[in-house]
Every structure is written in C-alpha cells, then in structure tokens.
Amino acid sequence: MPLNVALPGLHFSCGVAGLKSWIEISGARLAENFRAVRSVAGVGVEVLAVIKADAYGHGAAVCAPVLVEAGAKWLGVSDLEEGVTQRELMPHSGVRVLVMCGMEAGDAVGMVAHGLTPVVWTAEHVMAMERAARAGGHRVPVHVEVETGMARQGAAVGEELAKVLERLANSRWVSCEGVMTHLCCSEVAGAGTTKVALERFAAALEQVTAAGVKPEFVHLANTSAVDEGGTMRWIRAKAKAMGARAMVRPGVGLYGHCLPIEGAGAGSLGSKLAPVMEWKTRVIGLREIEVGMTVGYGATFVAAKTMRLALLPVGYADGFRRAASSGVGDGWVIVKGQKASVVGRVSMNLVVVDVTEIAGVVEGDEVLLLGNGVSAEDHARWSGTIAYDVLCGVRGRMVRV
Ligand SMILES: *Cc1c(COP(=O)(O)O)cnc(C)c1O
C-alpha cells in the first residue's frame, strides 16, 4: 500500500488501486477525541488507544501517528500481525503495543522480537513467552486477562488463574505488568452482569496480590465503560488501593462514536466526540426514467413518476451494505447537502440514488456516503447492526485531512 505524505502536518493518503470511493480521516478530530476520552477517564489514568481491525476501518497507518502525537503511550492491536505492522510503521516511536485478541504459543517469538506485549491467560502462554524471552536474552512484560463473563479469553478466578500466577510469580523471564478483563455489558448503567464482573475482577486482584504478583496497571474499560462512569470510579479506587495505575482501552470513542448508555446516569462522553471519518464518492452517470420503468436487480423498484437518477460507483463490495436497498433499509446518501434515497437494490459495485428533487446535479459531483447527515449509526440501522460493524466494513482510498 503506497503511503505518500502529501501535505505537512495533517494530510496524507494511502492509495488502493481500483477503489472508486475515498475515506477522509480528520486527524484533528481524532486527536480531539483522544483528549476528550483522556479527560473523562480522569487524571493519572493511562489511555491505551485501540487501533485493532485497521483502526476500525479508519486506517491504522493514518491513525496511529496522530494518536501517538496526541499523547498515546500505548496502542492496542488485535494480533501479532497487526502489532508487527505497527512496529514497521513507527519503528522509533517507543510506543507500547498491547496485543489483545488471541495469543497462540507460536506467536511468542514474534512478540519478543518486535517488542509487543501480549494479553495472556494460560500458563502455556507464559511458558511460551518465557522460552522466547530467554532466547532473546531479556525479561518481557505480559498482561493477564481474567474471565468475568465474556467466556472468550481470560483465566477464571480460582484454579485457572492460580496456574497462571504461579508460573508468573516464579518467572525470571516474564513479568506481570498488567491485570485486565473485558466487560460484556459496559454500556448498561447498573447492569447486574457488570456488578458480577467487578466482583470477579476484585477477587482476581486479591488472588494476584496474594500470589505476590504486583502489576503496574489494572484495566477493564472500553469506550462505554469510560462513558458510563461508575465502572471508572471503581477501577480508579481499586488501582489506588493496590498501588497500581488504572488504564482504559477506548476504541470506537476515538473514532467519534459511542453506544448510548442504557439506564440511569447517561454518559457524558458522547457529546464531546465527533466522527473522524467521511466516506465519499462521485456521480458517474445520470439518467431520467419514466413511469413504469424498473431499477436494479430483481426489478424491486418501479417508478411511479418521472425520476432523475444518479449512478454511484460503490456497492456492497465496498461496504455500502445491500441492506440499504430501497424497500429494505431505505438508505440514503447526501448530494449537494440533501438526502438522495437509494433506489432499487444495492449492487456489488454500483448503487443508484434519486436526485429528482436536487437541482443541478452533474457527473463528477461529490457524494457523501457516510458523514454529516448520513452517520455510521444510520448505516447500522439500515442493516440491523452497530456502528462498529459499519466502520470496519468501509473500503476506499484513505486520505487524511
Ligand atoms: C476492542 C476492544 C476494546 C475497545 O472497545 P470499544 O468499545 O471500541 O471502546 C477494548 N478492550 C478490548 C480487549 C478490546 O478487544
């Protein structure tokens, strides 16, 4: 992927040949969102910026330098491969990189070689890291994940966690720098599941202390947990009591989105965030159709009046979901500041929109596919999903603005 720095400071682009749409990323907004999350998380709380899944579709190559510049000392990636890519992108940044989603024993050598810090949850993970660290000749840190209700990664409190801690407590080569968990219902204020999760995490931290392990960081908060507040107060107090620091792991919030907090005490973060991504394309064709003419596969749309249609060179292969088709999600785009509804079915690489009521549309006009007036939340509603899913699925040339 060619990366060319076009303008100093805030502009650069990654070209992907053949894509007819482009994604504008606002570096300024990304930095502002990072600062907003940091201020809501609280003084002294370390903010790990999650850039997994190519920065939620925003381009890790575009976003990571902005976040580091804004003050991020930690980045969160999904796997070894993303971690290595990050190291290659910013080899001298000194930024810490936490590999959060799925450690395999075979990854240990790569983790050590690239200075990446894995989330581990079995004694086998620790042993693999020990072997790699010994071969590398230096001690390495890991973060231990505790299972608190997600049933994905994590050692359960009690015997499972004891095995990991035993291995760590006696290790010459691996140190436990962090203890963490991931909440399943952080966007629900006062959730019973969160209460149970916090009880389990508290028990885990007691077990950690009893094993003689002293982590520098304890962490559990994603964007919604930072927003919700109660969980943040809990983890800040917990960290202080055990002489550790609280860390938070915001992802979607950095990109300007957060789920509504359900229940009492609605969050304060949402109003401080602004979306970072604008997805754009151009009109590549225009046509008039008469009453009775059909549009798109399956002829699902039949014109009831004379219409003017604009053709756009994006479709579901680019992440413009088929569920946005008329009669399904009834999606729209923005042309000249006005809504232009999707007409007929979204095709793989094309979509037709209604510009009958929008004066003066010509070929080459810019079209907003996602941005002001057509949000990721709108796209998510059309396809019965969440903004996370929409953002990760968008494909286009990446341009930093
Ligand atoms: C993705 C992820 C996050 C970030 O979650 P958001 O809801 O996007 O803020 C935090 N922690 C872990 C372990 C994750 O996998």
PDBQT file of the ligand as one rigid body, heavy atoms in Angstrom, charges set to zero:
ROOT
HETATM    1  C1  LIG A 501     -11.921  -3.747  21.024  1.00  0.00    +0.000 C 
HETATM    2  C2  LIG A 501     -11.520  -3.733  22.421  1.00  0.00    +0.000 A 
HETATM    3  C3  LIG A 501     -11.620  -2.559  23.181  1.00  0.00    +0.000 A 
HETATM    4  C4  LIG A 501     -12.217  -1.283  22.654  1.00  0.00    +0.000 C 
HETATM    5  O1  LIG A 501     -13.618  -1.296  22.736  1.00  0.00    +0.000 OA
HETATM    6  P1  LIG A 501     -14.524  -0.054  22.299  1.00  0.00    +0.000 P 
HETATM    7  O2  LIG A 501     -15.885  -0.466  22.665  1.00  0.00    +0.000 OA
HETATM    8  O3  LIG A 501     -14.339   0.116  20.842  1.00  0.00    +0.000 OA
HETATM    9  O4  LIG A 501     -14.035   1.132  23.060  1.00  0.00    +0.000 OA
HETATM   10  C5  LIG A 501     -11.137  -2.596  24.483  1.00  0.00    +0.000 A 
HETATM   11  N1  LIG A 501     -10.604  -3.719  25.000  1.00  0.00    +0.000 NA
HETATM   12  C6  LIG A 501     -10.510  -4.860  24.300  1.00  0.00    +0.000 A 
HETATM   13  C7  LIG A 501      -9.907  -6.069  24.937  1.00  0.00    +0.000 C 
HETATM   14  C8  LIG A 501     -10.971  -4.912  23.002  1.00  0.00    +0.000 A 
HETATM   15  O5  LIG A 501     -10.882  -6.066  22.310  1.00  0.00    +0.000 OA
ENDROOT
TORSDOF 0
